[in-house]
Amino acid sequence: MPKSVLLNWGPTILFSVVLPWVTYGMLTDHGVQPVTALFLIAGWPLVEVGIFFAINRRVDEFGVMILLLLLLSAVGAFAFRSEKLVFIKDSALTGLLGLAFLGTLLLARPVMFYFGRKFATDGSEESIARWNGLWEAYPGFRSSQRRLTVIWGVAFLVESAVRVALTFALDTKTMVGVSNVLPFVVLAGLMTYTIQTGKKGRARMAAAAQQQEPEAA
């Protein structure tokens, strides 16, 4: 299990966190403009997505999201210059992320299904097949994934609106602290709710399986 988890998360951490952070620091230290550096470091998640597809013949949805976020950050940094507009840019990115979450409800499977598959499995074919099987076998699982997608999307939109309002209500120094803390508070709340929902869902599926066994006998 630890080896499978490392193989599943190791490339993501390397290409989506470590290499972009190190490369951005090196580029800006050598005089590269921050906007240009942001565009360049987006190449690392793109490399990961390409390698993942070459090996597994499917797209890593989490890597694609990181790639899009980096590109949106670069575009936002290019478009917004003043202090307040920088905060609004960050809020706009959060709002766009919320809209993207809600938009996936129009697809066959919402984004939280793929996030769950990334976080709740070790990346092996067996665990992925088991996760995919839950979607096919349990209507309650499908509805919970859609509900989680709605909750995450709406939460991001609300956070975005609150940060925009606070940008004009607070001074820059205070807003810097709020802007750094608020996203973590929202994410912590969403992750706690998601974990609790997952535990309740597993309990319901276990109870349903126990009820089916006597009927089959």
Biotite code that builds the C-alpha atoms (Angstrom):
import biotite.structure as struc

atoms = struc.array([
    struc.Atom([0.000, 0.000, 0.000], chain_id="A", res_id=1, res_name="MET", atom_name="CA", element="C"),
    struc.Atom([2.661, 2.658, 0.884], chain_id="A", res_id=2, res_name="PRO", atom_name="CA", element="C"),
    struc.Atom([4.452, 1.944, -2.403], chain_id="A", res_id=3, res_name="LYS", atom_name="CA", element="C"),
    struc.Atom([1.224, 2.347, -4.367], chain_id="A", res_id=4, res_name="SER", atom_name="CA", element="C"),
    struc.Atom([0.402, 5.594, -2.566], chain_id="A", res_id=5, res_name="VAL", atom_name="CA", element="C"),
    struc.Atom([3.907, 6.903, -3.313], chain_id="A", res_id=6, res_name="LEU", atom_name="CA", element="C"),
    struc.Atom([3.580, 6.022, -6.993], chain_id="A", res_id=7, res_name="LEU", atom_name="CA", element="C"),
    struc.Atom([0.169, 7.696, -7.098], chain_id="A", res_id=8, res_name="ASN", atom_name="CA", element="C"),
    struc.Atom([1.061, 10.919, -5.285], chain_id="A", res_id=9, res_name="TRP", atom_name="CA", element="C"),
    struc.Atom([4.814, 11.192, -5.825], chain_id="A", res_id=10, res_name="GLY", atom_name="CA", element="C"),
    struc.Atom([4.633, 12.516, -9.420], chain_id="A", res_id=11, res_name="PRO", atom_name="CA", element="C"),
    struc.Atom([1.800, 14.901, -8.513], chain_id="A", res_id=12, res_name="THR", atom_name="CA", element="C"),
    struc.Atom([3.736, 16.438, -5.636], chain_id="A", res_id=13, res_name="ILE", atom_name="CA", element="C"),
    struc.Atom([6.923, 16.620, -7.726], chain_id="A", res_id=14, res_name="LEU", atom_name="CA", element="C"),
    struc.Atom([5.461, 18.130, -10.912], chain_id="A", res_id=15, res_name="PHE", atom_name="CA", element="C"),
    struc.Atom([2.622, 20.210, -9.417], chain_id="A", res_id=16, res_name="SER", atom_name="CA", element="C"),
    struc.Atom([4.250, 21.543, -6.240], chain_id="A", res_id=17, res_name="VAL", atom_name="CA", element="C"),
    struc.Atom([8.015, 21.083, -5.904], chain_id="A", res_id=18, res_name="VAL", atom_name="CA", element="C"),
    struc.Atom([9.255, 21.732, -9.438], chain_id="A", res_id=19, res_name="LEU", atom_name="CA", element="C"),
    struc.Atom([6.966, 24.745, -10.117], chain_id="A", res_id=20, res_name="PRO", atom_name="CA", element="C"),
    struc.Atom([7.962, 26.334, -6.793], chain_id="A", res_id=21, res_name="TRP", atom_name="CA", element="C"),
    struc.Atom([11.695, 25.754, -7.309], chain_id="A", res_id=22, res_name="VAL", atom_name="CA", element="C"),
    struc.Atom([11.596, 26.818, -10.959], chain_id="A", res_id=23, res_name="THR", atom_name="CA", element="C"),
    struc.Atom([9.633, 29.992, -10.205], chain_id="A", res_id=24, res_name="TYR", atom_name="CA", element="C"),
    struc.Atom([12.203, 31.016, -7.597], chain_id="A", res_id=25, res_name="GLY", atom_name="CA", element="C"),
    struc.Atom([15.112, 30.328, -9.934], chain_id="A", res_id=26, res_name="MET", atom_name="CA", element="C"),
    struc.Atom([13.547, 32.221, -12.831], chain_id="A", res_id=27, res_name="LEU", atom_name="CA", element="C"),
    struc.Atom([12.608, 35.319, -10.837], chain_id="A", res_id=28, res_name="THR", atom_name="CA", element="C"),
    struc.Atom([16.005, 35.342, -9.102], chain_id="A", res_id=29, res_name="ASP", atom_name="CA", element="C"),
    struc.Atom([17.607, 35.545, -12.547], chain_id="A", res_id=30, res_name="HIS", atom_name="CA", element="C"),
    struc.Atom([15.508, 38.504, -13.653], chain_id="A", res_id=31, res_name="GLY", atom_name="CA", element="C"),
    struc.Atom([12.603, 36.767, -15.387], chain_id="A", res_id=32, res_name="VAL", atom_name="CA", element="C"),
    struc.Atom([9.369, 38.711, -14.981], chain_id="A", res_id=33, res_name="GLN", atom_name="CA", element="C"),
    struc.Atom([6.863, 37.051, -12.571], chain_id="A", res_id=34, res_name="PRO", atom_name="CA", element="C"),
    struc.Atom([4.176, 36.813, -15.261], chain_id="A", res_id=35, res_name="VAL", atom_name="CA", element="C"),
    struc.Atom([6.552, 35.083, -17.661], chain_id="A", res_id=36, res_name="THR", atom_name="CA", element="C"),
    struc.Atom([7.739, 32.788, -14.885], chain_id="A", res_id=37, res_name="ALA", atom_name="CA", element="C"),
    struc.Atom([4.149, 31.784, -14.080], chain_id="A", res_id=38, res_name="LEU", atom_name="CA", element="C"),
    struc.Atom([3.539, 30.824, -17.689], chain_id="A", res_id=39, res_name="PHE", atom_name="CA", element="C"),
    struc.Atom([6.781, 28.830, -17.828], chain_id="A", res_id=40, res_name="LEU", atom_name="CA", element="C"),
    struc.Atom([6.229, 26.810, -14.647], chain_id="A", res_id=41, res_name="ILE", atom_name="CA", element="C"),
    struc.Atom([2.853, 25.687, -16.010], chain_id="A", res_id=42, res_name="ALA", atom_name="CA", element="C"),
    struc.Atom([4.925, 23.398, -18.213], chain_id="A", res_id=43, res_name="GLY", atom_name="CA", element="C"),
    struc.Atom([5.631, 21.061, -15.284], chain_id="A", res_id=44, res_name="TRP", atom_name="CA", element="C"),
    struc.Atom([2.010, 19.954, -14.698], chain_id="A", res_id=45, res_name="PRO", atom_name="CA", element="C"),
    struc.Atom([1.701, 19.632, -18.469], chain_id="A", res_id=46, res_name="LEU", atom_name="CA", element="C"),
    struc.Atom([4.664, 17.234, -18.456], chain_id="A", res_id=47, res_name="VAL", atom_name="CA", element="C"),
    struc.Atom([3.040, 15.210, -15.676], chain_id="A", res_id=48, res_name="GLU", atom_name="CA", element="C"),
    struc.Atom([-0.260, 14.992, -17.552], chain_id="A", res_id=49, res_name="VAL", atom_name="CA", element="C"),
    struc.Atom([1.596, 13.803, -20.662], chain_id="A", res_id=50, res_name="GLY", atom_name="CA", element="C"),
    struc.Atom([3.613, 11.171, -18.793], chain_id="A", res_id=51, res_name="ILE", atom_name="CA", element="C"),
    struc.Atom([0.539, 9.952, -16.923], chain_id="A", res_id=52, res_name="PHE", atom_name="CA", element="C"),
    struc.Atom([-1.398, 9.599, -20.172], chain_id="A", res_id=53, res_name="PHE", atom_name="CA", element="C"),
    struc.Atom([1.481, 7.778, -21.881], chain_id="A", res_id=54, res_name="ALA", atom_name="CA", element="C"),
    struc.Atom([1.665, 5.240, -19.057], chain_id="A", res_id=55, res_name="ILE", atom_name="CA", element="C"),
    struc.Atom([-2.002, 4.817, -18.114], chain_id="A", res_id=56, res_name="ASN", atom_name="CA", element="C"),
    struc.Atom([-3.779, 5.842, -21.325], chain_id="A", res_id=57, res_name="ARG", atom_name="CA", element="C"),
    struc.Atom([-6.095, 8.156, -19.405], chain_id="A", res_id=58, res_name="ARG", atom_name="CA", element="C"),
    struc.Atom([-5.967, 11.759, -18.246], chain_id="A", res_id=59, res_name="VAL", atom_name="CA", element="C"),
    struc.Atom([-5.017, 12.680, -14.682], chain_id="A", res_id=60, res_name="ASP", atom_name="CA", element="C"),
    struc.Atom([-7.830, 15.078, -13.801], chain_id="A", res_id=61, res_name="GLU", atom_name="CA", element="C"),
    struc.Atom([-6.006, 16.468, -10.755], chain_id="A", res_id=62, res_name="PHE", atom_name="CA", element="C"),
    struc.Atom([-2.950, 17.356, -12.863], chain_id="A", res_id=63, res_name="GLY", atom_name="CA", element="C"),
    struc.Atom([-5.148, 19.082, -15.420], chain_id="A", res_id=64, res_name="VAL", atom_name="CA", element="C"),
    struc.Atom([-6.733, 21.189, -12.674], chain_id="A", res_id=65, res_name="MET", atom_name="CA", element="C"),
    struc.Atom([-3.314, 22.276, -11.358], chain_id="A", res_id=66, res_name="ILE", atom_name="CA", element="C"),
    struc.Atom([-2.267, 23.174, -14.907], chain_id="A", res_id=67, res_name="LEU", atom_name="CA", element="C"),
    struc.Atom([-5.370, 25.298, -15.433], chain_id="A", res_id=68, res_name="LEU", atom_name="CA", element="C"),
    struc.Atom([-4.918, 27.051, -12.088], chain_id="A", res_id=69, res_name="LEU", atom_name="CA", element="C"),
    struc.Atom([-1.324, 27.976, -12.937], chain_id="A", res_id=70, res_name="LEU", atom_name="CA", element="C"),
    struc.Atom([-2.363, 29.296, -16.333], chain_id="A", res_id=71, res_name="LEU", atom_name="CA", element="C"),
    struc.Atom([-5.216, 31.294, -14.810], chain_id="A", res_id=72, res_name="LEU", atom_name="CA", element="C"),
    struc.Atom([-2.817, 32.741, -12.248], chain_id="A", res_id=73, res_name="SER", atom_name="CA", element="C"),
    struc.Atom([-0.467, 33.814, -15.028], chain_id="A", res_id=74, res_name="ALA", atom_name="CA", element="C"),
    struc.Atom([-3.283, 35.416, -17.002], chain_id="A", res_id=75, res_name="VAL", atom_name="CA", element="C"),
    struc.Atom([-4.586, 37.123, -13.871], chain_id="A", res_id=76, res_name="GLY", atom_name="CA", element="C"),
    struc.Atom([-1.147, 38.452, -12.938], chain_id="A", res_id=77, res_name="ALA", atom_name="CA", element="C"),
    struc.Atom([-0.814, 39.857, -16.443], chain_id="A", res_id=78, res_name="PHE", atom_name="CA", element="C"),
    struc.Atom([-4.233, 41.523, -16.353], chain_id="A", res_id=79, res_name="ALA", atom_name="CA", element="C"),
    struc.Atom([-4.193, 42.992, -12.848], chain_id="A", res_id=80, res_name="PHE", atom_name="CA", element="C"),
    struc.Atom([-1.522, 45.341, -11.535], chain_id="A", res_id=81, res_name="ARG", atom_name="CA", element="C"),
    struc.Atom([-2.702, 47.398, -8.540], chain_id="A", res_id=82, res_name="SER", atom_name="CA", element="C"),
    struc.Atom([-2.807, 46.040, -4.982], chain_id="A", res_id=83, res_name="GLU", atom_name="CA", element="C"),
    struc.Atom([-6.586, 45.802, -4.772], chain_id="A", res_id=84, res_name="LYS", atom_name="CA", element="C"),
    struc.Atom([-6.830, 44.342, -8.254], chain_id="A", res_id=85, res_name="LEU", atom_name="CA", element="C"),
    struc.Atom([-4.354, 41.625, -7.243], chain_id="A", res_id=86, res_name="VAL", atom_name="CA", element="C"),
    struc.Atom([-6.720, 40.587, -4.441], chain_id="A", res_id=87, res_name="PHE", atom_name="CA", element="C"),
    struc.Atom([-9.647, 40.731, -6.841], chain_id="A", res_id=88, res_name="ILE", atom_name="CA", element="C"),
    struc.Atom([-7.677, 38.590, -9.274], chain_id="A", res_id=89, res_name="LYS", atom_name="CA", element="C"),
    struc.Atom([-7.226, 35.918, -6.621], chain_id="A", res_id=90, res_name="ASP", atom_name="CA", element="C"),
    struc.Atom([-10.937, 36.108, -5.827], chain_id="A", res_id=91, res_name="SER", atom_name="CA", element="C"),
    struc.Atom([-11.796, 35.842, -9.525], chain_id="A", res_id=92, res_name="ALA", atom_name="CA", element="C"),
    struc.Atom([-9.712, 32.675, -9.827], chain_id="A", res_id=93, res_name="LEU", atom_name="CA", element="C"),
    struc.Atom([-11.573, 31.165, -6.894], chain_id="A", res_id=94, res_name="THR", atom_name="CA", element="C"),
    struc.Atom([-14.875, 32.135, -8.493], chain_id="A", res_id=95, res_name="GLY", atom_name="CA", element="C"),
    struc.Atom([-13.858, 30.616, -11.819], chain_id="A", res_id=96, res_name="LEU", atom_name="CA", element="C"),
    struc.Atom([-12.900, 27.432, -10.008], chain_id="A", res_id=97, res_name="LEU", atom_name="CA", element="C"),
    struc.Atom([-16.338, 27.345, -8.404], chain_id="A", res_id=98, res_name="GLY", atom_name="CA", element="C"),
    struc.Atom([-18.015, 27.797, -11.786], chain_id="A", res_id=99, res_name="LEU", atom_name="CA", element="C"),
    struc.Atom([-15.824, 25.035, -13.226], chain_id="A", res_id=100, res_name="ALA", atom_name="CA", element="C"),
    struc.Atom([-16.931, 22.677, -10.451], chain_id="A", res_id=101, res_name="PHE", atom_name="CA", element="C"),
    struc.Atom([-20.593, 23.433, -11.110], chain_id="A", res_id=102, res_name="LEU", atom_name="CA", element="C"),
    struc.Atom([-20.053, 23.097, -14.852], chain_id="A", res_id=103, res_name="GLY", atom_name="CA", element="C"),
    struc.Atom([-18.915, 19.484, -14.447], chain_id="A", res_id=104, res_name="THR", atom_name="CA", element="C"),
    struc.Atom([-22.427, 18.608, -13.288], chain_id="A", res_id=105, res_name="LEU", atom_name="CA", element="C"),
    struc.Atom([-23.322, 18.664, -16.980], chain_id="A", res_id=106, res_name="LEU", atom_name="CA", element="C"),
    struc.Atom([-20.821, 15.878, -17.660], chain_id="A", res_id=107, res_name="LEU", atom_name="CA", element="C"),
    struc.Atom([-21.368, 12.154, -17.203], chain_id="A", res_id=108, res_name="ALA", atom_name="CA", element="C"),
    struc.Atom([-19.464, 12.270, -13.908], chain_id="A", res_id=109, res_name="ARG", atom_name="CA", element="C"),
    struc.Atom([-18.827, 15.402, -11.811], chain_id="A", res_id=110, res_name="PRO", atom_name="CA", element="C"),
    struc.Atom([-15.384, 16.555, -10.789], chain_id="A", res_id=111, res_name="VAL", atom_name="CA", element="C"),
    struc.Atom([-15.662, 15.312, -7.193], chain_id="A", res_id=112, res_name="MET", atom_name="CA", element="C"),
    struc.Atom([-15.883, 11.749, -8.483], chain_id="A", res_id=113, res_name="PHE", atom_name="CA", element="C"),
    struc.Atom([-12.417, 12.132, -9.987], chain_id="A", res_id=114, res_name="TYR", atom_name="CA", element="C"),
    struc.Atom([-11.065, 13.952, -6.949], chain_id="A", res_id=115, res_name="PHE", atom_name="CA", element="C"),
    struc.Atom([-12.405, 11.170, -4.760], chain_id="A", res_id=116, res_name="GLY", atom_name="CA", element="C"),
    struc.Atom([-10.780, 8.581, -6.980], chain_id="A", res_id=117, res_name="ARG", atom_name="CA", element="C"),
    struc.Atom([-7.479, 10.432, -6.646], chain_id="A", res_id=118, res_name="LYS", atom_name="CA", element="C"),
    struc.Atom([-7.641, 10.809, -2.872], chain_id="A", res_id=119, res_name="PHE", atom_name="CA", element="C"),
    struc.Atom([-9.503, 7.635, -1.834], chain_id="A", res_id=120, res_name="ALA", atom_name="CA", element="C"),
    struc.Atom([-7.518, 5.110, -3.888], chain_id="A", res_id=121, res_name="THR", atom_name="CA", element="C"),
    struc.Atom([-3.873, 4.148, -4.040], chain_id="A", res_id=122, res_name="ASP", atom_name="CA", element="C"),
    struc.Atom([-3.795, 4.492, -7.833], chain_id="A", res_id=123, res_name="GLY", atom_name="CA", element="C"),
    struc.Atom([-3.730, 0.764, -8.518], chain_id="A", res_id=124, res_name="SER", atom_name="CA", element="C"),
    struc.Atom([-5.983, -0.722, -11.190], chain_id="A", res_id=125, res_name="GLU", atom_name="CA", element="C"),
    struc.Atom([-7.877, -2.711, -8.560], chain_id="A", res_id=126, res_name="GLU", atom_name="CA", element="C"),
    struc.Atom([-8.665, 0.273, -6.358], chain_id="A", res_id=127, res_name="SER", atom_name="CA", element="C"),
    struc.Atom([-9.631, 2.436, -9.338], chain_id="A", res_id=128, res_name="ILE", atom_name="CA", element="C"),
    struc.Atom([-11.899, -0.319, -10.667], chain_id="A", res_id=129, res_name="ALA", atom_name="CA", element="C"),
    struc.Atom([-13.481, -0.609, -7.216], chain_id="A", res_id=130, res_name="ARG", atom_name="CA", element="C"),
    struc.Atom([-14.108, 3.153, -7.106], chain_id="A", res_id=131, res_name="TRP", atom_name="CA", element="C"),
    struc.Atom([-15.582, 3.143, -10.622], chain_id="A", res_id=132, res_name="ASN", atom_name="CA", element="C"),
    struc.Atom([-17.779, 0.223, -9.592], chain_id="A", res_id=133, res_name="GLY", atom_name="CA", element="C"),
    struc.Atom([-19.314, 2.276, -6.795], chain_id="A", res_id=134, res_name="LEU", atom_name="CA", element="C"),
    struc.Atom([-20.597, 4.741, -9.393], chain_id="A", res_id=135, res_name="TRP", atom_name="CA", element="C"),
    struc.Atom([-22.241, 1.954, -11.366], chain_id="A", res_id=136, res_name="GLU", atom_name="CA", element="C"),
    struc.Atom([-23.667, 0.034, -8.422], chain_id="A", res_id=137, res_name="ALA", atom_name="CA", element="C"),
    struc.Atom([-24.928, 2.624, -5.955], chain_id="A", res_id=138, res_name="TYR", atom_name="CA", element="C"),
    struc.Atom([-27.313, 5.475, -6.878], chain_id="A", res_id=139, res_name="PRO", atom_name="CA", element="C"),
    struc.Atom([-26.602, 7.004, -3.464], chain_id="A", res_id=140, res_name="GLY", atom_name="CA", element="C"),
    struc.Atom([-22.920, 7.217, -4.333], chain_id="A", res_id=141, res_name="PHE", atom_name="CA", element="C"),
    struc.Atom([-23.696, 9.043, -7.567], chain_id="A", res_id=142, res_name="ARG", atom_name="CA", element="C"),
    struc.Atom([-25.959, 11.529, -5.817], chain_id="A", res_id=143, res_name="SER", atom_name="CA", element="C"),
    struc.Atom([-23.379, 12.138, -3.079], chain_id="A", res_id=144, res_name="SER", atom_name="CA", element="C"),
    struc.Atom([-20.681, 12.933, -5.644], chain_id="A", res_id=145, res_name="GLN", atom_name="CA", element="C"),
    struc.Atom([-22.975, 15.409, -7.361], chain_id="A", res_id=146, res_name="ARG", atom_name="CA", element="C"),
    struc.Atom([-23.993, 16.948, -4.045], chain_id="A", res_id=147, res_name="ARG", atom_name="CA", element="C"),
    struc.Atom([-20.351, 17.350, -2.993], chain_id="A", res_id=148, res_name="LEU", atom_name="CA", element="C"),
    struc.Atom([-19.592, 19.001, -6.327], chain_id="A", res_id=149, res_name="THR", atom_name="CA", element="C"),
    struc.Atom([-22.407, 21.508, -5.775], chain_id="A", res_id=150, res_name="VAL", atom_name="CA", element="C"),
    struc.Atom([-21.243, 22.254, -2.228], chain_id="A", res_id=151, res_name="ILE", atom_name="CA", element="C"),
    struc.Atom([-17.616, 22.778, -3.252], chain_id="A", res_id=152, res_name="TRP", atom_name="CA", element="C"),
    struc.Atom([-18.595, 24.932, -6.237], chain_id="A", res_id=153, res_name="GLY", atom_name="CA", element="C"),
    struc.Atom([-20.963, 27.134, -4.249], chain_id="A", res_id=154, res_name="VAL", atom_name="CA", element="C"),
    struc.Atom([-18.430, 27.434, -1.398], chain_id="A", res_id=155, res_name="ALA", atom_name="CA", element="C"),
    struc.Atom([-15.788, 28.704, -3.822], chain_id="A", res_id=156, res_name="PHE", atom_name="CA", element="C"),
    struc.Atom([-18.233, 31.224, -5.286], chain_id="A", res_id=157, res_name="LEU", atom_name="CA", element="C"),
    struc.Atom([-19.202, 32.475, -1.822], chain_id="A", res_id=158, res_name="VAL", atom_name="CA", element="C"),
    struc.Atom([-15.544, 32.728, -0.797], chain_id="A", res_id=159, res_name="GLU", atom_name="CA", element="C"),
    struc.Atom([-14.819, 34.698, -3.953], chain_id="A", res_id=160, res_name="SER", atom_name="CA", element="C"),
    struc.Atom([-17.649, 37.147, -3.291], chain_id="A", res_id=161, res_name="ALA", atom_name="CA", element="C"),
    struc.Atom([-16.617, 37.609, 0.360], chain_id="A", res_id=162, res_name="VAL", atom_name="CA", element="C"),
    struc.Atom([-12.996, 38.300, -0.574], chain_id="A", res_id=163, res_name="ARG", atom_name="CA", element="C"),
    struc.Atom([-14.018, 40.897, -3.162], chain_id="A", res_id=164, res_name="VAL", atom_name="CA", element="C"),
    struc.Atom([-16.201, 42.649, -0.600], chain_id="A", res_id=165, res_name="ALA", atom_name="CA", element="C"),
    struc.Atom([-13.439, 42.587, 2.025], chain_id="A", res_id=166, res_name="LEU", atom_name="CA", element="C"),
    struc.Atom([-10.946, 43.974, -0.499], chain_id="A", res_id=167, res_name="THR", atom_name="CA", element="C"),
    struc.Atom([-12.839, 47.270, -0.542], chain_id="A", res_id=168, res_name="PHE", atom_name="CA", element="C"),
    struc.Atom([-13.712, 47.214, 3.163], chain_id="A", res_id=169, res_name="ALA", atom_name="CA", element="C"),
    struc.Atom([-10.252, 46.494, 4.637], chain_id="A", res_id=170, res_name="LEU", atom_name="CA", element="C"),
    struc.Atom([-6.857, 48.101, 4.288], chain_id="A", res_id=171, res_name="ASP", atom_name="CA", element="C"),
    struc.Atom([-4.154, 46.338, 2.299], chain_id="A", res_id=172, res_name="THR", atom_name="CA", element="C"),
    struc.Atom([-2.170, 45.099, 5.315], chain_id="A", res_id=173, res_name="LYS", atom_name="CA", element="C"),
    struc.Atom([-5.231, 43.478, 6.889], chain_id="A", res_id=174, res_name="THR", atom_name="CA", element="C"),
    struc.Atom([-6.354, 42.068, 3.560], chain_id="A", res_id=175, res_name="MET", atom_name="CA", element="C"),
    struc.Atom([-3.021, 40.331, 3.039], chain_id="A", res_id=176, res_name="VAL", atom_name="CA", element="C"),
    struc.Atom([-3.611, 38.314, 6.214], chain_id="A", res_id=177, res_name="GLY", atom_name="CA", element="C"),
    struc.Atom([-7.253, 37.618, 5.401], chain_id="A", res_id=178, res_name="VAL", atom_name="CA", element="C"),
    struc.Atom([-6.407, 36.575, 1.843], chain_id="A", res_id=179, res_name="SER", atom_name="CA", element="C"),
    struc.Atom([-3.834, 34.083, 3.116], chain_id="A", res_id=180, res_name="ASN", atom_name="CA", element="C"),
    struc.Atom([-6.016, 32.585, 5.844], chain_id="A", res_id=181, res_name="VAL", atom_name="CA", element="C"),
    struc.Atom([-9.528, 32.499, 4.335], chain_id="A", res_id=182, res_name="LEU", atom_name="CA", element="C"),
    struc.Atom([-8.813, 29.920, 1.567], chain_id="A", res_id=183, res_name="PRO", atom_name="CA", element="C"),
    struc.Atom([-7.356, 27.480, 4.099], chain_id="A", res_id=184, res_name="PHE", atom_name="CA", element="C"),
    struc.Atom([-10.355, 27.908, 6.393], chain_id="A", res_id=185, res_name="VAL", atom_name="CA", element="C"),
    struc.Atom([-12.753, 27.224, 3.517], chain_id="A", res_id=186, res_name="VAL", atom_name="CA", element="C"),
    struc.Atom([-10.742, 24.224, 2.310], chain_id="A", res_id=187, res_name="LEU", atom_name="CA", element="C"),
    struc.Atom([-10.503, 22.792, 5.823], chain_id="A", res_id=188, res_name="ALA", atom_name="CA", element="C"),
    struc.Atom([-14.265, 23.051, 6.199], chain_id="A", res_id=189, res_name="GLY", atom_name="CA", element="C"),
    struc.Atom([-14.928, 21.482, 2.810], chain_id="A", res_id=190, res_name="LEU", atom_name="CA", element="C"),
    struc.Atom([-12.492, 18.631, 3.392], chain_id="A", res_id=191, res_name="MET", atom_name="CA", element="C"),
    struc.Atom([-13.941, 17.918, 6.838], chain_id="A", res_id=192, res_name="THR", atom_name="CA", element="C"),
    struc.Atom([-17.444, 17.818, 5.410], chain_id="A", res_id=193, res_name="TYR", atom_name="CA", element="C"),
    struc.Atom([-16.312, 15.612, 2.520], chain_id="A", res_id=194, res_name="THR", atom_name="CA", element="C"),
    struc.Atom([-14.576, 13.132, 4.829], chain_id="A", res_id=195, res_name="ILE", atom_name="CA", element="C"),
    struc.Atom([-17.633, 12.913, 7.079], chain_id="A", res_id=196, res_name="GLN", atom_name="CA", element="C"),
    struc.Atom([-19.873, 12.424, 4.044], chain_id="A", res_id=197, res_name="THR", atom_name="CA", element="C"),
    struc.Atom([-17.592, 9.629, 2.824], chain_id="A", res_id=198, res_name="GLY", atom_name="CA", element="C"),
    struc.Atom([-17.752, 7.843, 6.181], chain_id="A", res_id=199, res_name="LYS", atom_name="CA", element="C"),
    struc.Atom([-21.542, 8.045, 6.256], chain_id="A", res_id=200, res_name="LYS", atom_name="CA", element="C"),
    struc.Atom([-21.719, 6.828, 2.655], chain_id="A", res_id=201, res_name="GLY", atom_name="CA", element="C"),
    struc.Atom([-19.521, 3.810, 3.378], chain_id="A", res_id=202, res_name="ARG", atom_name="CA", element="C"),
    struc.Atom([-21.669, 2.963, 6.390], chain_id="A", res_id=203, res_name="ALA", atom_name="CA", element="C"),
    struc.Atom([-24.836, 3.108, 4.288], chain_id="A", res_id=204, res_name="ARG", atom_name="CA", element="C"),
    struc.Atom([-23.323, 0.924, 1.565], chain_id="A", res_id=205, res_name="MET", atom_name="CA", element="C"),
    struc.Atom([-22.139, -1.612, 4.155], chain_id="A", res_id=206, res_name="ALA", atom_name="CA", element="C"),
    struc.Atom([-25.624, -1.732, 5.672], chain_id="A", res_id=207, res_name="ALA", atom_name="CA", element="C"),
    struc.Atom([-27.171, -2.195, 2.228], chain_id="A", res_id=208, res_name="ALA", atom_name="CA", element="C"),
    struc.Atom([-24.762, -5.046, 1.474], chain_id="A", res_id=209, res_name="ALA", atom_name="CA", element="C"),
    struc.Atom([-25.674, -6.775, 4.731], chain_id="A", res_id=210, res_name="GLN", atom_name="CA", element="C"),
    struc.Atom([-29.361, -6.535, 3.895], chain_id="A", res_id=211, res_name="GLN", atom_name="CA", element="C"),
    struc.Atom([-28.782, -8.030, 0.470], chain_id="A", res_id=212, res_name="GLN", atom_name="CA", element="C"),
    struc.Atom([-26.937, -11.088, 1.807], chain_id="A", res_id=213, res_name="GLU", atom_name="CA", element="C"),
    struc.Atom([-29.970, -12.663, 3.614], chain_id="A", res_id=214, res_name="PRO", atom_name="CA", element="C"),
    struc.Atom([-32.157, -11.950, 0.579], chain_id="A", res_id=215, res_name="GLU", atom_name="CA", element="C"),
    struc.Atom([-29.672, -13.699, -1.690], chain_id="A", res_id=216, res_name="ALA", atom_name="CA", element="C"),
    struc.Atom([-29.495, -16.657, 0.702], chain_id="A", res_id=217, res_name="ALA", atom_name="CA", element="C"),
])
